[in-house]
Amino acid sequence: MSNPLPISRRLLIFQEARNPHDSAEVVYLPVNKLGLPICGEGPELPSILKLPLRILKVFTEIFNQPKYKGWAVVAAGPYHDTSEEGKFYAVVLEQMPPQAQGQGQGAMGIMTATP
């Protein structure tokens, strides 16, 4: 019996901000574009389904980009950074095994992790 490959997870942080070209539009800017590797369980975040629909739409657009192919969102929620002003969101991505990547599902194959 072979040992399964270790799961690769990354934590991305986004800041909610006004679009500099259209102040009526809200954008979500990545604070750490490459994400931080997560060892162990990672941060405990509420179900992604508790996020407002507008944020789910934005994250769907972001994570369906080709650079996120093979990654799935496993958790997302508000992130509180006391050293910075503004609204932040944390997203945990998990690398999908190769056989799961070719099943016609985009990177925003939202998975909710429940203990």
VMD Tcl script that draws the C-alpha trace (Angstrom):
set ca {
  {0.00 0.00 0.00}
  {1.48 3.37 -0.96}
  {1.44 6.40 1.29}
  {-0.71 9.29 -0.01}
  {1.14 12.40 -1.06}
  {1.06 15.20 1.52}
  {-1.66 17.76 0.87}
  {-0.37 21.18 -0.09}
  {-2.32 24.09 1.39}
  {-1.83 27.83 1.10}
  {-3.34 30.81 2.93}
  {-4.15 33.89 0.87}
  {-5.23 37.21 2.37}
  {-7.30 39.75 0.44}
  {-8.03 43.36 1.39}
  {-11.33 44.98 0.46}
  {-10.71 48.38 -1.14}
  {-12.32 50.92 -3.46}
  {-11.35 50.65 -7.11}
  {-9.06 53.62 -7.83}
  {-10.66 53.99 -11.30}
  {-14.28 53.71 -10.11}
  {-14.92 54.62 -6.48}
  {-18.38 53.01 -6.59}
  {-16.77 49.59 -7.17}
  {-15.24 47.44 -4.43}
  {-12.21 45.29 -5.30}
  {-10.35 42.59 -3.40}
  {-6.60 42.99 -3.57}
  {-4.27 40.11 -2.69}
  {-2.02 41.05 0.22}
  {0.19 38.00 -0.28}
  {-0.02 37.01 -3.96}
  {1.70 33.64 -3.60}
  {0.00 32.72 -0.37}
  {1.63 31.26 2.70}
  {2.20 27.53 3.02}
  {0.12 25.94 5.77}
  {1.50 23.17 7.94}
  {-0.97 21.12 9.94}
  {-4.65 21.98 10.14}
  {-4.33 25.69 9.38}
  {-6.58 28.47 10.63}
  {-10.12 27.75 11.72}
  {-12.47 29.68 9.47}
  {-16.27 29.66 9.26}
  {-17.98 27.97 6.33}
  {-17.40 29.79 3.06}
  {-21.18 29.76 2.67}
  {-21.42 32.38 5.43}
  {-19.71 34.95 3.19}
  {-21.90 37.52 1.41}
  {-22.86 36.58 -2.15}
  {-20.90 39.48 -3.66}
  {-17.70 38.17 -2.07}
  {-18.41 34.61 -3.22}
  {-18.80 35.94 -6.77}
  {-15.47 37.78 -6.59}
  {-13.65 34.77 -5.17}
  {-15.21 32.57 -7.88}
  {-13.83 34.91 -10.55}
  {-10.42 35.06 -8.91}
  {-10.00 31.33 -8.32}
  {-11.30 30.26 -11.73}
  {-8.26 31.95 -13.30}
  {-5.78 29.56 -14.97}
  {-3.07 30.21 -12.37}
  {-5.28 28.51 -9.74}
  {-5.93 25.39 -11.85}
  {-5.59 22.36 -9.63}
  {-6.42 24.24 -6.42}
  {-9.72 24.21 -4.52}
  {-11.03 26.65 -1.94}
  {-11.52 24.71 1.30}
  {-12.26 27.62 3.63}
  {-12.71 31.39 3.56}
  {-13.83 34.01 5.97}
  {-13.16 37.40 7.51}
  {-9.59 37.97 8.66}
  {-8.79 40.44 11.43}
  {-5.44 42.21 11.28}
  {-5.10 44.58 14.20}
  {-2.01 46.20 12.68}
  {-3.84 47.35 9.53}
  {-7.04 49.29 8.89}
  {-9.67 47.93 6.56}
  {-11.55 44.72 5.83}
  {-9.60 41.56 5.09}
  {-10.56 38.03 4.03}
  {-8.56 34.83 4.40}
  {-8.83 32.01 1.88}
  {-7.38 28.53 2.31}
  {-6.54 26.73 -0.94}
  {-5.76 23.03 -1.18}
  {-3.98 21.40 -4.10}
  {-6.16 18.76 -5.69}
  {-4.83 15.33 -6.66}
  {-4.26 15.03 -10.45}
  {-7.20 12.62 -10.97}
  {-9.61 15.13 -9.36}
  {-8.35 18.03 -11.52}
  {-9.60 16.61 -14.81}
  {-13.22 16.11 -13.77}
  {-14.51 19.27 -15.44}
  {-14.59 21.26 -12.22}
  {-12.92 24.67 -12.08}
  {-10.57 25.79 -9.36}
  {-13.50 27.17 -7.40}
  {-14.59 23.66 -6.59}
  {-15.67 24.98 -3.22}
  {-15.19 22.49 -0.46}
  {-16.22 23.20 3.08}
  {-14.20 21.61 5.81}
  {-16.22 20.70 8.85}
  {-14.67 19.15 11.94}
}
mol new
graphics top color blue
foreach p $ca { graphics top sphere $p radius 0.5 }
foreach p [lrange $ca 0 end-1] q [lrange $ca 1 end] { graphics top cylinder $p $q radius 0.2 }
display resetview
